[in-house]
Amino acid sequence: MPTVRTVPLFLAYYFVLTPYGLARRVIRDPLARRPDRRAASYWTFTAPARSSGTANDPGRV
């Protein structure tokens, strides 16, 4: 009986989800991997991590 469920899921995955995912990658690059020739740098600034304030915190004096 598991074959009855497996075949429709297999077909749905390969004929619906796979083309959808490929089309999304063609239209838009989700990881922004394309180089930007105008960019001076690719460095991204992030906020520093906050100290937890516990006794085992090595950043605490």
PDB file with one MODEL, atoms N, CA, C and O in Angstrom:
MODEL        1
ATOM      1  N   MET A   1       0.798  -1.216   0.000  1.00  0.00           N
ATOM      2  CA  MET A   1       0.000   0.000   0.000  1.00  0.00           C
ATOM      3  C   MET A   1       0.839   1.279   0.000  1.00  0.00           C
ATOM      4  O   MET A   1       0.334   2.315  -0.431  1.00  0.00           O
ATOM      5  N   PRO A   2       2.099   1.263   0.462  1.00  0.00           N
ATOM      6  CA  PRO A   2       2.855   2.509   0.436  1.00  0.00           C
ATOM      7  C   PRO A   2       3.121   3.009  -0.976  1.00  0.00           C
ATOM      8  O   PRO A   2       3.378   4.199  -1.160  1.00  0.00           O
ATOM      9  N   THR A   3       3.067   2.144  -1.973  1.00  0.00           N
ATOM     10  CA  THR A   3       3.300   2.558  -3.359  1.00  0.00           C
ATOM     11  C   THR A   3       2.215   3.506  -3.843  1.00  0.00           C
ATOM     12  O   THR A   3       2.484   4.389  -4.657  1.00  0.00           O
ATOM     13  N   VAL A   4       1.017   3.338  -3.363  1.00  0.00           N
ATOM     14  CA  VAL A   4      -0.090   4.197  -3.771  1.00  0.00           C
ATOM     15  C   VAL A   4       0.169   5.642  -3.338  1.00  0.00           C
ATOM     16  O   VAL A   4      -0.206   6.575  -4.047  1.00  0.00           O
ATOM     17  N   ARG A   5       0.797   5.830  -2.196  1.00  0.00           N
ATOM     18  CA  ARG A   5       1.120   7.181  -1.741  1.00  0.00           C
ATOM     19  C   ARG A   5       2.421   7.683  -2.338  1.00  0.00           C
ATOM     20  O   ARG A   5       2.568   8.882  -2.576  1.00  0.00           O
ATOM     21  N   THR A   6       3.352   6.802  -2.581  1.00  0.00           N
ATOM     22  CA  THR A   6       4.679   7.189  -3.046  1.00  0.00           C
ATOM     23  C   THR A   6       4.650   7.720  -4.477  1.00  0.00           C
ATOM     24  O   THR A   6       5.320   8.707  -4.782  1.00  0.00           O
ATOM     25  N   VAL A   7       3.905   7.095  -5.334  1.00  0.00           N
ATOM     26  CA  VAL A   7       3.879   7.498  -6.749  1.00  0.00           C
ATOM     27  C   VAL A   7       3.343   8.920  -6.922  1.00  0.00           C
ATOM     28  O   VAL A   7       3.982   9.707  -7.620  1.00  0.00           O
ATOM     29  N   PRO A   8       2.217   9.291  -6.330  1.00  0.00           N
ATOM     30  CA  PRO A   8       1.763  10.688  -6.496  1.00  0.00           C
ATOM     31  C   PRO A   8       2.733  11.705  -5.891  1.00  0.00           C
ATOM     32  O   PRO A   8       2.923  12.785  -6.451  1.00  0.00           O
ATOM     33  N   LEU A   9       3.342  11.372  -4.764  1.00  0.00           N
ATOM     34  CA  LEU A   9       4.308  12.291  -4.177  1.00  0.00           C
ATOM     35  C   LEU A   9       5.542  12.436  -5.063  1.00  0.00           C
ATOM     36  O   LEU A   9       6.074  13.536  -5.218  1.00  0.00           O
ATOM     37  N   PHE A  10       5.990  11.342  -5.635  1.00  0.00           N
ATOM     38  CA  PHE A  10       7.117  11.371  -6.554  1.00  0.00           C
ATOM     39  C   PHE A  10       6.796  12.238  -7.769  1.00  0.00           C
ATOM     40  O   PHE A  10       7.607  13.070  -8.177  1.00  0.00           O
ATOM     41  N   LEU A  11       5.625  12.043  -8.337  1.00  0.00           N
ATOM     42  CA  LEU A  11       5.223  12.824  -9.508  1.00  0.00           C
ATOM     43  C   LEU A  11       5.065  14.304  -9.172  1.00  0.00           C
ATOM     44  O   LEU A  11       5.473  15.169  -9.946  1.00  0.00           O
ATOM     45  N   ALA A  12       4.479  14.585  -8.028  1.00  0.00           N
ATOM     46  CA  ALA A  12       4.303  15.979  -7.615  1.00  0.00           C
ATOM     47  C   ALA A  12       5.659  16.645  -7.411  1.00  0.00           C
ATOM     48  O   ALA A  12       5.850  17.797  -7.800  1.00  0.00           O
ATOM     49  N   TYR A  13       6.588  15.933  -6.810  1.00  0.00           N
ATOM     50  CA  TYR A  13       7.912  16.507  -6.568  1.00  0.00           C
ATOM     51  C   TYR A  13       8.622  16.801  -7.879  1.00  0.00           C
ATOM     52  O   TYR A  13       9.124  17.909  -8.065  1.00  0.00           O
ATOM     53  N   TYR A  14       8.677  15.856  -8.777  1.00  0.00           N
ATOM     54  CA  TYR A  14       9.458  16.037  -9.993  1.00  0.00           C
ATOM     55  C   TYR A  14       8.763  16.851 -11.072  1.00  0.00           C
ATOM     56  O   TYR A  14       9.438  17.410 -11.936  1.00  0.00           O
ATOM     57  N   PHE A  15       7.448  16.936 -11.055  1.00  0.00           N
ATOM     58  CA  PHE A  15       6.758  17.698 -12.098  1.00  0.00           C
ATOM     59  C   PHE A  15       6.191  19.029 -11.606  1.00  0.00           C
ATOM     60  O   PHE A  15       5.735  19.836 -12.416  1.00  0.00           O
ATOM     61  N   VAL A  16       6.212  19.270 -10.297  1.00  0.00           N
ATOM     62  CA  VAL A  16       5.715  20.544  -9.771  1.00  0.00           C
ATOM     63  C   VAL A  16       6.822  21.280  -9.032  1.00  0.00           C
ATOM     64  O   VAL A  16       7.153  22.412  -9.385  1.00  0.00           O
ATOM     65  N   LEU A  17       7.395  20.658  -8.018  1.00  0.00           N
ATOM     66  CA  LEU A  17       8.361  21.355  -7.176  1.00  0.00           C
ATOM     67  C   LEU A  17       9.709  21.579  -7.859  1.00  0.00           C
ATOM     68  O   LEU A  17      10.300  22.647  -7.697  1.00  0.00           O
ATOM     69  N   THR A  18      10.202  20.619  -8.604  1.00  0.00           N
ATOM     70  CA  THR A  18      11.493  20.782  -9.262  1.00  0.00           C
ATOM     71  C   THR A  18      11.464  21.895 -10.310  1.00  0.00           C
ATOM     72  O   THR A  18      12.355  22.745 -10.290  1.00  0.00           O
ATOM     73  N   PRO A  19      10.492  21.940 -11.223  1.00  0.00           N
ATOM     74  CA  PRO A  19      10.468  23.066 -12.168  1.00  0.00           C
ATOM     75  C   PRO A  19      10.262  24.414 -11.475  1.00  0.00           C
ATOM     76  O   PRO A  19      10.814  25.425 -11.908  1.00  0.00           O
ATOM     77  N   TYR A  20       9.478  24.430 -10.414  1.00  0.00           N
ATOM     78  CA  TYR A  20       9.274  25.667  -9.663  1.00  0.00           C
ATOM     79  C   TYR A  20      10.598  26.163  -9.081  1.00  0.00           C
ATOM     80  O   TYR A  20      10.921  27.345  -9.192  1.00  0.00           O
ATOM     81  N   GLY A  21      11.354  25.271  -8.468  1.00  0.00           N
ATOM     82  CA  GLY A  21      12.637  25.649  -7.893  1.00  0.00           C
ATOM     83  C   GLY A  21      13.634  26.103  -8.938  1.00  0.00           C
ATOM     84  O   GLY A  21      14.359  27.074  -8.724  1.00  0.00           O
ATOM     85  N   LEU A  22      13.678  25.413 -10.064  1.00  0.00           N
ATOM     86  CA  LEU A  22      14.589  25.822 -11.136  1.00  0.00           C
ATOM     87  C   LEU A  22      14.204  27.179 -11.707  1.00  0.00           C
ATOM     88  O   LEU A  22      15.077  27.997 -11.996  1.00  0.00           O
ATOM     89  N   ALA A  23      12.917  27.427 -11.872  1.00  0.00           N
ATOM     90  CA  ALA A  23      12.465  28.720 -12.379  1.00  0.00           C
ATOM     91  C   ALA A  23      12.814  29.836 -11.403  1.00  0.00           C
ATOM     92  O   ALA A  23      13.202  30.925 -11.824  1.00  0.00           O
ATOM     93  N   ARG A  24      12.680  29.579 -10.110  1.00  0.00           N
ATOM     94  CA  ARG A  24      13.032  30.591  -9.106  1.00  0.00           C
ATOM     95  C   ARG A  24      14.511  30.940  -9.174  1.00  0.00           C
ATOM     96  O   ARG A  24      14.881  32.102  -9.007  1.00  0.00           O
ATOM     97  N   ARG A  25      15.357  29.949  -9.415  1.00  0.00           N
ATOM     98  CA  ARG A  25      16.797  30.218  -9.495  1.00  0.00           C
ATOM     99  C   ARG A  25      17.155  30.983 -10.761  1.00  0.00           C
ATOM    100  O   ARG A  25      18.096  31.778 -10.754  1.00  0.00           O
ATOM    101  N   VAL A  26      16.427  30.760 -11.839  1.00  0.00           N
ATOM    102  CA  VAL A  26      16.704  31.479 -13.078  1.00  0.00           C
ATOM    103  C   VAL A  26      16.274  32.933 -12.942  1.00  0.00           C
ATOM    104  O   VAL A  26      16.972  33.833 -13.409  1.00  0.00           O
ATOM    105  N   ILE A  27      15.144  33.165 -12.313  1.00  0.00           N
ATOM    106  CA  ILE A  27      14.593  34.513 -12.181  1.00  0.00           C
ATOM    107  C   ILE A  27      15.365  35.322 -11.143  1.00  0.00           C
ATOM    108  O   ILE A  27      15.686  36.486 -11.384  1.00  0.00           O
ATOM    109  N   ARG A  28      15.664  34.726 -10.000  1.00  0.00           N
ATOM    110  CA  ARG A  28      16.279  35.465  -8.903  1.00  0.00           C
ATOM    111  C   ARG A  28      17.347  34.599  -8.252  1.00  0.00           C
ATOM    112  O   ARG A  28      17.124  33.411  -8.019  1.00  0.00           O
ATOM    113  N   ASP A  29      18.501  35.182  -7.956  1.00  0.00           N
ATOM    114  CA  ASP A  29      19.591  34.470  -7.301  1.00  0.00           C
ATOM    115  C   ASP A  29      19.389  34.575  -5.790  1.00  0.00           C
ATOM    116  O   ASP A  29      19.611  35.647  -5.226  1.00  0.00           O
ATOM    117  N   PRO A  30      18.975  33.503  -5.117  1.00  0.00           N
ATOM    118  CA  PRO A  30      18.631  33.605  -3.698  1.00  0.00           C
ATOM    119  C   PRO A  30      19.808  33.928  -2.789  1.00  0.00           C
ATOM    120  O   PRO A  30      19.603  34.469  -1.702  1.00  0.00           O
ATOM    121  N   LEU A  31      21.028  33.615  -3.197  1.00  0.00           N
ATOM    122  CA  LEU A  31      22.194  33.892  -2.360  1.00  0.00           C
ATOM    123  C   LEU A  31      22.976  35.123  -2.820  1.00  0.00           C
ATOM    124  O   LEU A  31      24.029  35.434  -2.264  1.00  0.00           O
ATOM    125  N   ALA A  32      22.470  35.810  -3.815  1.00  0.00           N
ATOM    126  CA  ALA A  32      23.123  37.012  -4.360  1.00  0.00           C
ATOM    127  C   ALA A  32      24.581  36.714  -4.689  1.00  0.00           C
ATOM    128  O   ALA A  32      25.475  37.427  -4.233  1.00  0.00           O
ATOM    129  N   ARG A  33      24.831  35.669  -5.478  1.00  0.00           N
ATOM    130  CA  ARG A  33      26.181  35.249  -5.816  1.00  0.00           C
ATOM    131  C   ARG A  33      26.753  35.975  -7.016  1.00  0.00           C
ATOM    132  O   ARG A  33      27.942  35.842  -7.304  1.00  0.00           O
ATOM    133  N   ARG A  34      25.948  36.726  -7.713  1.00  0.00           N
ATOM    134  CA  ARG A  34      26.447  37.433  -8.883  1.00  0.00           C
ATOM    135  C   ARG A  34      27.323  38.604  -8.440  1.00  0.00           C
ATOM    136  O   ARG A  34      26.941  39.357  -7.544  1.00  0.00           O
ATOM    137  N   PRO A  35      28.483  38.761  -9.053  1.00  0.00           N
ATOM    138  CA  PRO A  35      29.369  39.854  -8.626  1.00  0.00           C
ATOM    139  C   PRO A  35      28.821  41.220  -9.016  1.00  0.00           C
ATOM    140  O   PRO A  35      28.247  41.397 -10.091  1.00  0.00           O
ATOM    141  N   ASP A  36      29.010  42.168  -8.129  1.00  0.00           N
ATOM    142  CA  ASP A  36      28.619  43.547  -8.380  1.00  0.00           C
ATOM    143  C   ASP A  36      29.887  44.330  -8.675  1.00  0.00           C
ATOM    144  O   ASP A  36      30.681  44.587  -7.770  1.00  0.00           O
ATOM    145  N   ARG A  37      30.083  44.707  -9.915  1.00  0.00           N
ATOM    146  CA  ARG A  37      31.317  45.368 -10.324  1.00  0.00           C
ATOM    147  C   ARG A  37      31.434  46.774  -9.738  1.00  0.00           C
ATOM    148  O   ARG A  37      32.536  47.316  -9.659  1.00  0.00           O
ATOM    149  N   ARG A  38      30.327  47.364  -9.331  1.00  0.00           N
ATOM    150  CA  ARG A  38      30.356  48.702  -8.755  1.00  0.00           C
ATOM    151  C   ARG A  38      30.643  48.692  -7.260  1.00  0.00           C
ATOM    152  O   ARG A  38      30.922  49.746  -6.690  1.00  0.00           O
ATOM    153  N   ALA A  39      30.584  47.538  -6.611  1.00  0.00           N
ATOM    154  CA  ALA A  39      30.780  47.464  -5.165  1.00  0.00           C
ATOM    155  C   ALA A  39      32.245  47.656  -4.808  1.00  0.00           C
ATOM    156  O   ALA A  39      33.126  47.063  -5.430  1.00  0.00           O
ATOM    157  N   ALA A  40      32.501  48.480  -3.809  1.00  0.00           N
ATOM    158  CA  ALA A  40      33.868  48.684  -3.341  1.00  0.00           C
ATOM    159  C   ALA A  40      34.313  47.487  -2.500  1.00  0.00           C
ATOM    160  O   ALA A  40      35.493  47.134  -2.487  1.00  0.00           O
ATOM    161  N   SER A  41      33.354  46.859  -1.791  1.00  0.00           N
ATOM    162  CA  SER A  41      33.675  45.729  -0.928  1.00  0.00           C
ATOM    163  C   SER A  41      32.425  44.873  -0.749  1.00  0.00           C
ATOM    164  O   SER A  41      31.303  45.354  -0.911  1.00  0.00           O
ATOM    165  N   TYR A  42      32.626  43.624  -0.420  1.00  0.00           N
ATOM    166  CA  TYR A  42      31.506  42.736  -0.138  1.00  0.00           C
ATOM    167  C   TYR A  42      31.348  42.507   1.362  1.00  0.00           C
ATOM    168  O   TYR A  42      30.549  41.667   1.776  1.00  0.00           O
ATOM    169  N   TRP A  43      32.083  43.227   2.163  1.00  0.00           N
ATOM    170  CA  TRP A  43      32.024  43.091   3.612  1.00  0.00           C
ATOM    171  C   TRP A  43      30.666  43.556   4.113  1.00  0.00           C
ATOM    172  O   TRP A  43      30.164  44.603   3.704  1.00  0.00           O
ATOM    173  N   THR A  44      30.084  42.772   4.996  1.00  0.00           N
ATOM    174  CA  THR A  44      28.826  43.176   5.617  1.00  0.00           C
ATOM    175  C   THR A  44      29.048  43.354   7.108  1.00  0.00           C
ATOM    176  O   THR A  44      29.603  42.474   7.767  1.00  0.00           O
ATOM    177  N   PHE A  45      28.625  44.470   7.635  1.00  0.00           N
ATOM    178  CA  PHE A  45      28.791  44.761   9.046  1.00  0.00           C
ATOM    179  C   PHE A  45      27.624  44.180   9.835  1.00  0.00           C
ATOM    180  O   PHE A  45      26.470  44.251   9.413  1.00  0.00           O
ATOM    181  N   THR A  46      27.946  43.609  10.979  1.00  0.00           N
ATOM    182  CA  THR A  46      26.912  43.066  11.865  1.00  0.00           C
ATOM    183  C   THR A  46      27.081  43.667  13.248  1.00  0.00           C
ATOM    184  O   THR A  46      28.157  44.153  13.596  1.00  0.00           O
ATOM    185  N   ALA A  47      26.034  43.633  14.021  1.00  0.00           N
ATOM    186  CA  ALA A  47      26.092  44.140  15.386  1.00  0.00           C
ATOM    187  C   ALA A  47      26.917  43.182  16.242  1.00  0.00           C
ATOM    188  O   ALA A  47      26.835  41.968  16.054  1.00  0.00           O
ATOM    189  N   PRO A  48      27.712  43.706  17.178  1.00  0.00           N
ATOM    190  CA  PRO A  48      28.487  42.818  18.045  1.00  0.00           C
ATOM    191  C   PRO A  48      27.566  41.996  18.940  1.00  0.00           C
ATOM    192  O   PRO A  48      26.465  42.420  19.293  1.00  0.00           O
ATOM    193  N   ALA A  49      28.048  40.810  19.293  1.00  0.00           N
ATOM    194  CA  ALA A  49      27.265  39.929  20.159  1.00  0.00           C
ATOM    195  C   ALA A  49      27.182  40.536  21.553  1.00  0.00           C
ATOM    196  O   ALA A  49      28.149  41.114  22.048  1.00  0.00           O
ATOM    197  N   ARG A  50      26.043  40.401  22.166  1.00  0.00           N
ATOM    198  CA  ARG A  50      25.857  40.925  23.522  1.00  0.00           C
ATOM    199  C   ARG A  50      26.338  39.911  24.540  1.00  0.00           C
ATOM    200  O   ARG A  50      26.174  38.706  24.349  1.00  0.00           O
ATOM    201  N   SER A  51      26.919  40.386  25.599  1.00  0.00           N
ATOM    202  CA  SER A  51      27.385  39.520  26.672  1.00  0.00           C
ATOM    203  C   SER A  51      26.178  39.001  27.439  1.00  0.00           C
ATOM    204  O   SER A  51      25.210  39.726  27.669  1.00  0.00           O
ATOM    205  N   SER A  52      26.252  37.735  27.831  1.00  0.00           N
ATOM    206  CA  SER A  52      25.134  37.148  28.565  1.00  0.00           C
ATOM    207  C   SER A  52      25.148  37.531  30.028  1.00  0.00           C
ATOM    208  O   SER A  52      24.120  37.431  30.698  1.00  0.00           O
ATOM    209  N   GLY A  53      26.313  37.977  30.556  1.00  0.00           N
ATOM    210  CA  GLY A  53      26.390  38.410  31.927  1.00  0.00           C
ATOM    211  C   GLY A  53      26.491  37.280  32.940  1.00  0.00           C
ATOM    212  O   GLY A  53      26.268  37.502  34.130  1.00  0.00           O
ATOM    213  N   THR A  54      26.820  36.078  32.497  1.00  0.00           N
ATOM    214  CA  THR A  54      26.926  34.964  33.431  1.00  0.00           C
ATOM    215  C   THR A  54      28.346  34.880  33.973  1.00  0.00           C
ATOM    216  O   THR A  54      29.260  35.493  33.420  1.00  0.00           O
ATOM    217  N   ALA A  55      28.536  34.130  35.046  1.00  0.00           N
ATOM    218  CA  ALA A  55      29.851  33.996  35.686  1.00  0.00           C
ATOM    219  C   ALA A  55      30.828  33.250  34.779  1.00  0.00           C
ATOM    220  O   ALA A  55      32.037  33.442  34.912  1.00  0.00           O
ATOM    221  N   ASN A  56      30.356  32.419  33.875  1.00  0.00           N
ATOM    222  CA  ASN A  56      31.218  31.663  32.998  1.00  0.00           C
ATOM    223  C   ASN A  56      31.547  32.408  31.718  1.00  0.00           C
ATOM    224  O   ASN A  56      32.174  31.844  30.821  1.00  0.00           O
ATOM    225  N   ASP A  57      31.141  33.653  31.616  1.00  0.00           N
ATOM    226  CA  ASP A  57      31.372  34.449  30.423  1.00  0.00           C
ATOM    227  C   ASP A  57      32.833  34.886  30.378  1.00  0.00           C
ATOM    228  O   ASP A  57      33.264  35.620  31.268  1.00  0.00           O
ATOM    229  N   PRO A  58      33.624  34.463  29.366  1.00  0.00           N
ATOM    230  CA  PRO A  58      35.029  34.833  29.320  1.00  0.00           C
ATOM    231  C   PRO A  58      35.266  36.312  29.057  1.00  0.00           C
ATOM    232  O   PRO A  58      36.360  36.808  29.328  1.00  0.00           O
ATOM    233  N   GLY A  59      34.286  37.027  28.542  1.00  0.00           N
ATOM    234  CA  GLY A  59      34.444  38.448  28.279  1.00  0.00           C
ATOM    235  C   GLY A  59      34.230  39.299  29.499  1.00  0.00           C
ATOM    236  O   GLY A  59      34.383  40.519  29.430  1.00  0.00           O
ATOM    237  N   ARG A  60      33.891  38.716  30.585  1.00  0.00           N
ATOM    238  CA  ARG A  60      33.593  39.467  31.809  1.00  0.00           C
ATOM    239  C   ARG A  60      34.853  39.642  32.638  1.00  0.00           C
ATOM    240  O   ARG A  60      35.653  38.713  32.757  1.00  0.00           O
ATOM    241  N   VAL A  61      35.036  40.817  33.208  1.00  0.00           N
ATOM    242  CA  VAL A  61      36.225  41.091  34.029  1.00  0.00           C
ATOM    243  C   VAL A  61      35.899  40.927  35.476  1.00  0.00           C
ATOM    244  O   VAL A  61      36.766  41.113  36.329  1.00  0.00           O
TER     245      VAL A  61
ENDMDL
END
